[in-house]
Amino acid sequence: METLEFKDGDKIIEKDKKEPYVYIVKSGKVKVSLGAYETILSEELPDVFGLEALVDEPYTETCIAVGDVKVIRCEKNEFKDIYVKTEVGKEALKSFMRRTAKALGWL
């Protein structure tokens, strides 16, 4: 687990790229794009992205820093061991499901 810093416009994850990392927004904002759907994540929940790594699948979203951003990058096993059974893990799954449902036009 490590903290990474990004500047405005830096790509954090890219759609269709496969990596073993899940990200938690520590500070700042991250723009998430899934097709034509876009939303902003922040540290308020805290928001999590890159959950596809938990099931060894390519990312379905592209995530870009909005201003200065700090994220915690976890290997998938670290995220599972530390966060899955906590509120962070539960909120991460709900947020991901909401984003996906909106992008598909279900909400």
SULHU-V669262 format. One record per run of one state. SS is the DSSP state (H for helix, E for strand, - for the rest). FROM is the first residue (numbers start at 0). LEN is the number of residues. If there is no record, write none. Layout:
BEGIN
SS & FROM & LEN
SS & FROM & LEN
END
This chain:
BEGIN
- & 0 & 1
E & 1 & 5
- & 6 & 4
E & 10 & 3
- & 13 & 7
E & 20 & 14
- & 34 & 2
E & 36 & 6
- & 42 & 5
E & 47 & 2
- & 49 & 1
H & 50 & 5
- & 55 & 6
E & 61 & 14
H & 75 & 7
- & 82 & 4
H & 86 & 17
- & 103 & 4
END
